[in-house]
Amino acid sequence: MVTGGVASVVYGDPRFTRDVDLVVEMGAGSIDAFTAAFAEGAFYLPPEDTLLEELRRCEGGHFNVIHRDTALRADVYLAGDDPFHAWALTHRRRIDVEGVAIWLAPLEYVVVRKLEYFRASGSDRHLRDVAMMLRVSAPLVDSAILAEWSNRRGVTDLVEVARTFDPD
């Protein structure tokens, strides 16, 4: 499912993003199918032993796929045993973008993850993304789910900060 900056553009305000963030449910038996989805030589993919190492991380590993000609990058986050990833994958939304169907992370997931990134980095870009998502997509927000996950992930205090943040 698509998350991160691309998802925040869908739910919020258009802005430039250099990559696409994906959450993928994958096991060791899926590595061949995953790598076969990318044209040989056109993309950088980590070696199989690196993918296996990332798959062994309980909370889910991370790696990049990079298009060699354009340097466009996908940050791939493995779902692992993370209950938040599992919830989001179960509640993802299928949307149509210029005739292509994509799976989009739930709004509440994107908000909470962006607030986690804000807490870790201090980057106002994440706070601005959340403020715009909460403003533009307010009718889509399930307040109970947002409260539950922001509490479980330790960012409850930042939800209000984002609600009062002036992105302009």
Residue, then its C-alpha position, 0 to 999 in steps of 0.5 A: m500500500v502507498t503511504g508517506g508523502v504520496a498518500s499525504v498529497v492524496y489526502g491533503d495538499p499537493r506538494f513535490t515528493r522525491d520518493v514513494d513509500l510502500v508498506v509490503e507484506m512479503g515472506a521469503g517465498s515472495i522474493d523471486a516474485f517481487t524482484a521479477a516485477f522490476a525490469e532487470g537492469a532498470f532498477y537497483l534492488p538489494p541482493e537477496d541476502t539483504l532482503l532475507e535479513e530485512l524480512r527477519r526483522c520482527e517489526g518489519g525491515h526496510f529497503n529501497v528500490i531505485h530506478r536507474d535512469t531517473a533515480l526515482r526511489a521507492d522506500v519499501y517497509l516490510a509489514g513484519d509483525d507490526p500490528f499498526h502495519a497489519w491494521a493499515l493493510t486490512h483497512r487500505r483503500r483502493i483508488d484510481v489514479e489516471g486509470v491505474a488502481i493503487w492501494l492507499a494507506p488509511l488516512e489515520y495511519v498516514v497521520v500517525r506515521k507522519l507524526e512519528y516522523f515529525r517527532a523523530s526528525g523535527s521536520d515541519r514538512h511532516l507537521r504541515d502534511v498532517a495539518m493539511m490532511l486534517r484540514v482537507s480530509a476532515p470528513l474522512v477522519d475516524s476520530a476514535i481510530l485516530a485517538e486509539w492509534s495515536n495513543r498506542r504509538g505515543v503521538t497523542d500530544l502531536v495531534e493537537v499540535a498538528r490541528t493548530f499548526d498554520p501551514d501557510 
